[in-house]
Amino acid sequence: MRMIGITLVALAGNMFSVSRWGSPHSVRASGWVMLFSAAGLGVLTLAIPTHLNWFSIAYSSVGFGFSLAYLWALVSKRT
């Protein structure tokens, strides 16, 4: 779980730097990377070889939630 947390911090830092200093095209490209990374982290959490419990389901839901948020932001008509 710590490794997943560190990955999320690194991805969030990348997204901040791209949104701050990148072009609109690079922001969208990074958004797609974040979408698939967040979904992958949700899947990875569910694939941990242990019994599913409320924590692992909630933790993977956070990853899937972020993935859906990125999808919503990418397909909305925002400029």
Secondary structure, 3 states (H helix, E strand, C coil): CHHHHHHHHHHHHHHHHHHHHCCHHHHHHHHHHHHHHHHHHHHHHHCCCCCCCHHHHHHHHHHHHHHHHHHHHHHCCCC
